[in-house]
Amino acid sequence: MNVARKFFQQVLNGGDNYFMDSDFNSERILKTEFDFYKEINQPVSRVNYIKGLQFEIEDDSSNNSDLMILSIISSLQWLDEKSLLQSIDNDMLTILKKLEASGVYVQSAEYDREAIKKSWHKSNTPWDLFLKQESMFEDIGEYPCLILYQAKKINPALKFLEECQAILNSSEFSKIIDFMILEINNSHMILEATKTNTLSFLGEYKK
C-alpha cells in the first residue's frame, strides 16, 4: 500500500490534478509498472497475485483465465486429481482442510456500493483527504470508489484467493498460487503440444 501511494505521487509529479498532471505516456506507464513490482519486494507468487488483480481491473477479456482458475479450484476442493495435472500432496491436503474448516469456498462476490461510498465520504485519513482535494479528480469526486467498484466486481475465483490470503500463512498461500500457476502452465504446454502434433499429422496426411 505504501509503495503504491509513493508511486501515485510520483505519477502526479508534484501536482494535485490526476487528469492534468499525470503523464500517461506508454513508456512512463511501463516504467512505473516495472519499478513498482520491483520495489514491492514480494515472493513471485504474491507479485503474480497482485498482477492478477491489476489484470482484472484493466482487462474485461480475462474470463478465459477466470474459468481456468475456477476449474482448478473446484478440482482441488473436490480432491479430483483426475482433472488435475499434478497430484495433491499431504501439504496441499492440509491446506485444503484448513480452508474447509474456515468455511472458505468458491462463491459469488457481492459488494454494497452504497456502503463503499459512505465509507469513502466518512474517511478523514491524511491520505484520503489528499485524494479528496477538489482538484484531484475534478468533477468525479468519487473516482476512487469507481476504481474500487471495478476491482470488487471480482469473480468468484479471485474472491476465493482473497479469502485464502486472509486465512493462510504466506507459505501456504504461496503453495496454492504456485500450484495454480504450474497447472495453468502445464495446461498451456499440453495444448501447444496437441496443436503442434495435430498440425504435423495433418501435414503428413496432406502429403
MIDOTOR-565534 format. One record per residue (C-alpha): z, y, x; residue number from 1. Coordinates in Angstrom, 2 decimals, always signed. Example, Ala and Ser with C-alpha at 12.3 -4.5 7.8 and 13.67 -1.06 7.14 Angstrom:
<rec c3="+7.80" c2="-4.50" c1="+12.30" i="1"/>
<rec c3="+7.14" c2="-1.06" c1="+13.67" i="2"/>
% end
This chain:
<rec c3="+0.00" c2="+0.00" c1="+0.00" i="1"/>
<rec c3="+0.94" c2="+2.41" c1="+2.78" i="2"/>
<rec c3="-2.26" c2="+1.67" c1="+4.70" i="3"/>
<rec c3="-4.34" c2="+2.17" c1="+1.54" i="4"/>
<rec c3="-2.67" c2="+5.55" c1="+0.93" i="5"/>
<rec c3="-3.28" c2="+6.57" c1="+4.53" i="6"/>
<rec c3="-6.99" c2="+5.75" c1="+4.25" i="7"/>
<rec c3="-7.27" c2="+7.53" c1="+0.89" i="8"/>
<rec c3="-6.01" c2="+10.70" c1="+2.57" i="9"/>
<rec c3="-8.48" c2="+10.17" c1="+5.39" i="10"/>
<rec c3="-11.31" c2="+9.92" c1="+2.86" i="11"/>
<rec c3="-10.14" c2="+13.22" c1="+1.32" i="12"/>
<rec c3="-10.32" c2="+14.74" c1="+4.83" i="13"/>
<rec c3="-7.55" c2="+17.26" c1="+4.09" i="14"/>
<rec c3="-8.96" c2="+18.22" c1="+0.68" i="15"/>
<rec c3="-7.44" c2="+17.92" c1="-2.78" i="16"/>
<rec c3="-10.51" c2="+17.04" c1="-4.86" i="17"/>
<rec c3="-11.60" c2="+13.40" c1="-4.69" i="18"/>
<rec c3="-15.12" c2="+14.01" c1="-6.04" i="19"/>
<rec c3="-15.86" c2="+17.12" c1="-3.98" i="20"/>
<rec c3="-14.04" c2="+16.48" c1="-0.71" i="21"/>
<rec c3="-14.76" c2="+12.79" c1="-0.17" i="22"/>
<rec c3="-17.65" c2="+11.60" c1="+1.95" i="23"/>
<rec c3="-19.48" c2="+8.86" c1="+0.02" i="24"/>
<rec c3="-21.97" c2="+8.19" c1="+2.82" i="25"/>
<rec c3="-22.60" c2="+4.42" c1="+3.06" i="26"/>
<rec c3="-21.81" c2="+4.41" c1="+6.79" i="27"/>
<rec c3="-18.44" c2="+6.06" c1="+6.14" i="28"/>
<rec c3="-17.64" c2="+3.56" c1="+3.36" i="29"/>
<rec c3="-18.44" c2="+0.57" c1="+5.58" i="30"/>
<rec c3="-16.41" c2="+2.01" c1="+8.48" i="31"/>
<rec c3="-13.44" c2="+2.71" c1="+6.20" i="32"/>
<rec c3="-13.54" c2="-0.84" c1="+4.81" i="33"/>
<rec c3="-13.72" c2="-2.30" c1="+8.32" i="34"/>
<rec c3="-10.88" c2="-0.12" c1="+9.63" i="35"/>
<rec c3="-8.75" c2="-0.76" c1="+6.54" i="36"/>
<rec c3="-8.96" c2="-4.55" c1="+6.72" i="37"/>
<rec c3="-8.36" c2="-4.40" c1="+10.46" i="38"/>
<rec c3="-5.23" c2="-2.28" c1="+10.09" i="39"/>
<rec c3="-3.52" c2="-4.19" c1="+7.29" i="40"/>
<rec c3="-2.95" c2="-6.94" c1="+9.87" i="41"/>
<rec c3="-2.52" c2="-9.82" c1="+7.41" i="42"/>
<rec c3="-3.44" c2="-13.51" c1="+7.66" i="43"/>
<rec c3="-7.10" c2="-14.26" c1="+6.95" i="44"/>
<rec c3="-6.26" c2="-15.87" c1="+3.62" i="45"/>
<rec c3="-4.37" c2="-12.76" c1="+2.47" i="46"/>
<rec c3="-7.21" c2="-10.46" c1="+3.58" i="47"/>
<rec c3="-9.67" c2="-12.63" c1="+1.64" i="48"/>
<rec c3="-7.42" c2="-12.36" c1="-1.41" i="49"/>
<rec c3="-7.40" c2="-8.55" c1="-1.17" i="50"/>
<rec c3="-11.17" c2="-8.54" c1="-0.67" i="51"/>
<rec c3="-11.40" c2="-10.68" c1="-3.79" i="52"/>
<rec c3="-9.55" c2="-8.02" c1="-5.75" i="53"/>
<rec c3="-11.93" c2="-5.37" c1="-4.44" i="54"/>
<rec c3="-14.90" c2="-7.55" c1="-5.39" i="55"/>
<rec c3="-13.51" c2="-7.99" c1="-8.90" i="56"/>
<rec c3="-13.16" c2="-4.23" c1="-9.32" i="57"/>
<rec c3="-16.56" c2="-3.31" c1="-7.91" i="58"/>
<rec c3="-18.88" c2="-6.13" c1="-8.95" i="59"/>
<rec c3="-19.36" c2="-7.26" c1="-12.54" i="60"/>
<rec c3="-21.54" c2="-10.16" c1="-11.40" i="61"/>
<rec c3="-18.61" c2="-12.13" c1="-9.98" i="62"/>
<rec c3="-18.49" c2="-14.57" c1="-12.92" i="63"/>
<rec c3="-20.00" c2="-17.46" c1="-10.98" i="64"/>
<rec c3="-17.29" c2="-17.20" c1="-8.32" i="65"/>
<rec c3="-14.67" c2="-16.95" c1="-11.05" i="66"/>
<rec c3="-15.90" c2="-20.13" c1="-12.72" i="67"/>
<rec c3="-15.90" c2="-21.99" c1="-9.42" i="68"/>
<rec c3="-12.33" c2="-20.88" c1="-8.65" i="69"/>
<rec c3="-11.22" c2="-21.79" c1="-12.18" i="70"/>
<rec c3="-12.73" c2="-25.24" c1="-11.77" i="71"/>
<rec c3="-10.80" c2="-25.80" c1="-8.52" i="72"/>
<rec c3="-7.54" c2="-24.53" c1="-10.04" i="73"/>
<rec c3="-7.94" c2="-26.80" c1="-13.07" i="74"/>
<rec c3="-8.67" c2="-29.82" c1="-10.86" i="75"/>
<rec c3="-5.59" c2="-29.04" c1="-8.76" i="76"/>
<rec c3="-3.32" c2="-28.64" c1="-11.75" i="77"/>
<rec c3="-4.56" c2="-31.88" c1="-13.32" i="78"/>
<rec c3="-4.44" c2="-33.63" c1="-9.91" i="79"/>
<rec c3="-8.07" c2="-34.55" c1="-10.48" i="80"/>
<rec c3="-9.10" c2="-35.48" c1="-6.94" i="81"/>
<rec c3="-12.39" c2="-36.93" c1="-8.19" i="82"/>
<rec c3="-13.56" c2="-33.38" c1="-8.91" i="83"/>
<rec c3="-12.43" c2="-32.08" c1="-5.52" i="84"/>
<rec c3="-13.97" c2="-32.49" c1="-2.08" i="85"/>
<rec c3="-10.53" c2="-32.55" c1="-0.43" i="86"/>
<rec c3="-7.54" c2="-34.75" c1="-1.05" i="87"/>
<rec c3="-4.29" c2="-33.30" c1="-2.42" i="88"/>
<rec c3="-1.76" c2="-33.92" c1="+0.34" i="89"/>
<rec c3="+2.02" c2="-34.02" c1="-0.03" i="90"/>
<rec c3="+2.45" c2="-30.35" c1="+0.90" i="91"/>
<rec c3="-0.02" c2="-29.28" c1="-1.78" i="92"/>
<rec c3="+1.63" c2="-31.60" c1="-4.28" i="93"/>
<rec c3="+5.00" c2="-29.94" c1="-3.58" i="94"/>
<rec c3="+3.42" c2="-26.52" c1="-4.10" i="95"/>
<rec c3="+1.83" c2="-27.58" c1="-7.38" i="96"/>
<rec c3="+5.16" c2="-28.96" c1="-8.62" i="97"/>
<rec c3="+6.82" c2="-25.66" c1="-7.72" i="98"/>
<rec c3="+4.21" c2="-23.73" c1="-9.71" i="99"/>
<rec c3="+4.55" c2="-26.08" c1="-12.67" i="100"/>
<rec c3="+8.35" c2="-25.69" c1="-12.66" i="101"/>
<rec c3="+7.90" c2="-21.90" c1="-12.67" i="102"/>
<rec c3="+5.50" c2="-22.05" c1="-15.62" i="103"/>
<rec c3="+2.51" c2="-20.80" c1="-13.63" i="104"/>
<rec c3="-0.78" c2="-21.97" c1="-15.12" i="105"/>
<rec c3="-4.22" c2="-20.61" c1="-15.91" i="106"/>
<rec c3="-4.12" c2="-18.24" c1="-18.86" i="107"/>
<rec c3="-5.99" c2="-15.23" c1="-20.15" i="108"/>
<rec c3="-4.62" c2="-11.92" c1="-18.95" i="109"/>
<rec c3="-3.71" c2="-9.26" c1="-21.48" i="110"/>
<rec c3="-2.63" c2="-5.78" c1="-20.49" i="111"/>
<rec c3="-1.31" c2="-2.95" c1="-22.62" i="112"/>
<rec c3="-3.41" c2="+0.10" c1="-21.79" i="113"/>
<rec c3="-1.03" c2="+2.46" c1="-23.56" i="114"/>
<rec c3="+1.91" c2="+1.11" c1="-21.56" i="115"/>
<rec c3="-0.01" c2="+1.70" c1="-18.33" i="116"/>
<rec c3="-0.89" c2="+5.23" c1="-19.44" i="117"/>
<rec c3="+2.72" c2="+6.04" c1="-20.41" i="118"/>
<rec c3="+3.98" c2="+4.71" c1="-17.10" i="119"/>
<rec c3="+1.46" c2="+6.91" c1="-15.27" i="120"/>
<rec c3="+2.45" c2="+10.04" c1="-17.19" i="121"/>
<rec c3="+6.18" c2="+9.44" c1="-16.66" i="122"/>
<rec c3="+5.92" c2="+8.74" c1="-12.95" i="123"/>
<rec c3="+7.04" c2="+11.54" c1="-10.65" i="124"/>
<rec c3="+7.00" c2="+9.87" c1="-7.25" i="125"/>
<rec c3="+5.69" c2="+12.09" c1="-4.42" i="126"/>
<rec c3="+2.51" c2="+10.00" c1="-4.21" i="127"/>
<rec c3="+1.80" c2="+10.10" c1="-7.94" i="128"/>
<rec c3="+2.48" c2="+13.84" c1="-8.04" i="129"/>
<rec c3="-0.02" c2="+14.17" c1="-5.19" i="130"/>
<rec c3="-2.61" c2="+12.30" c1="-7.28" i="131"/>
<rec c3="-1.74" c2="+14.30" c1="-10.40" i="132"/>
<rec c3="-2.83" c2="+17.62" c1="-8.90" i="133"/>
<rec c3="-5.22" c2="+19.24" c1="-11.36" i="134"/>
<rec c3="-7.90" c2="+19.50" c1="-8.73" i="135"/>
<rec c3="-7.70" c2="+15.86" c1="-7.62" i="136"/>
<rec c3="-9.76" c2="+14.18" c1="-10.36" i="137"/>
<rec c3="-10.88" c2="+17.35" c1="-12.18" i="138"/>
<rec c3="-11.24" c2="+16.65" c1="-15.92" i="139"/>
<rec c3="-10.48" c2="+12.95" c1="-15.57" i="140"/>
<rec c3="-6.72" c2="+13.26" c1="-15.17" i="141"/>
<rec c3="-6.19" c2="+9.59" c1="-15.97" i="142"/>
<rec c3="-8.71" c2="+8.38" c1="-13.39" i="143"/>
<rec c3="-6.11" c2="+6.19" c1="-11.60" i="144"/>
<rec c3="-5.45" c2="+4.50" c1="-14.96" i="145"/>
<rec c3="-9.17" c2="+3.77" c1="-15.31" i="146"/>
<rec c3="-9.19" c2="+2.15" c1="-11.87" i="147"/>
<rec c3="-6.15" c2="+0.10" c1="-12.85" i="148"/>
<rec c3="-7.77" c2="-0.99" c1="-16.12" i="149"/>
<rec c3="-10.78" c2="-2.15" c1="-14.14" i="150"/>
<rec c3="-8.55" c2="-4.09" c1="-11.77" i="151"/>
<rec c3="-6.47" c2="-5.50" c1="-14.60" i="152"/>
<rec c3="-9.38" c2="-6.85" c1="-16.59" i="153"/>
<rec c3="-8.61" c2="-9.63" c1="-14.20" i="154"/>
<rec c3="-9.95" c2="-13.01" c1="-15.13" i="155"/>
<rec c3="-7.61" c2="-15.99" c1="-15.53" i="156"/>
<rec c3="-8.38" c2="-17.24" c1="-12.01" i="157"/>
<rec c3="-7.27" c2="-14.04" c1="-10.32" i="158"/>
<rec c3="-4.27" c2="-13.73" c1="-12.65" i="159"/>
<rec c3="-3.25" c2="-17.24" c1="-11.59" i="160"/>
<rec c3="-3.46" c2="-16.24" c1="-7.92" i="161"/>
<rec c3="-1.36" c2="-13.13" c1="-8.60" i="162"/>
<rec c3="+1.35" c2="-15.29" c1="-10.14" i="163"/>
<rec c3="+1.11" c2="-17.78" c1="-7.27" i="164"/>
<rec c3="+1.67" c2="-14.97" c1="-4.80" i="165"/>
<rec c3="+4.80" c2="-13.88" c1="-6.70" i="166"/>
<rec c3="+6.27" c2="-17.39" c1="-6.76" i="167"/>
<rec c3="+5.23" c2="-18.94" c1="-3.44" i="168"/>
<rec c3="+6.21" c2="-18.01" c1="+0.09" i="169"/>
<rec c3="+3.46" c2="-16.76" c1="+2.41" i="170"/>
<rec c3="+2.65" c2="-20.14" c1="+3.99" i="171"/>
<rec c3="+2.47" c2="-21.86" c1="+0.58" i="172"/>
<rec c3="+0.26" c2="-19.13" c1="-0.84" i="173"/>
<rec c3="-1.98" c2="-19.29" c1="+2.22" i="174"/>
<rec c3="-2.35" c2="-23.04" c1="+1.74" i="175"/>
<rec c3="-3.56" c2="-22.52" c1="-1.84" i="176"/>
<rec c3="-6.06" c2="-19.85" c1="-0.75" i="177"/>
<rec c3="-7.28" c2="-21.84" c1="+2.26" i="178"/>
<rec c3="-7.74" c2="-24.92" c1="+0.07" i="179"/>
<rec c3="-9.95" c2="-22.95" c1="-2.33" i="180"/>
<rec c3="-11.95" c2="-21.33" c1="+0.46" i="181"/>
<rec c3="-12.64" c2="-24.69" c1="+2.09" i="182"/>
<rec c3="-13.51" c2="-26.23" c1="-1.27" i="183"/>
<rec c3="-15.99" c2="-23.46" c1="-2.04" i="184"/>
<rec c3="-17.50" c2="-23.53" c1="+1.46" i="185"/>
<rec c3="-17.92" c2="-27.30" c1="+1.28" i="186"/>
<rec c3="-19.49" c2="-26.97" c1="-2.17" i="187"/>
<rec c3="-21.98" c2="-24.45" c1="-0.83" i="188"/>
<rec c3="-22.78" c2="-26.73" c1="+2.12" i="189"/>
<rec c3="-23.41" c2="-29.64" c1="-0.20" i="190"/>
<rec c3="-25.59" c2="-27.50" c1="-2.46" i="191"/>
<rec c3="-27.60" c2="-26.26" c1="+0.52" i="192"/>
<rec c3="-27.96" c2="-29.80" c1="+1.88" i="193"/>
<rec c3="-29.05" c2="-31.05" c1="-1.53" i="194"/>
<rec c3="-31.55" c2="-28.22" c1="-1.80" i="195"/>
<rec c3="-32.92" c2="-28.91" c1="+1.70" i="196"/>
<rec c3="-33.19" c2="-32.66" c1="+1.09" i="197"/>
<rec c3="-34.88" c2="-32.11" c1="-2.27" i="198"/>
<rec c3="-37.44" c2="-29.74" c1="-0.76" i="199"/>
<rec c3="-38.04" c2="-32.17" c1="+2.12" i="200"/>
<rec c3="-38.53" c2="-35.06" c1="-0.32" i="201"/>
<rec c3="-40.94" c2="-33.03" c1="-2.42" i="202"/>
<rec c3="-42.84" c2="-32.04" c1="+0.72" i="203"/>
<rec c3="-43.21" c2="-35.68" c1="+1.77" i="204"/>
<rec c3="-44.16" c2="-36.68" c1="-1.77" i="205"/>
<rec c3="-46.83" c2="-33.96" c1="-1.82" i="206"/>
<rec c3="-48.37" c2="-35.41" c1="+1.37" i="207"/>
% end
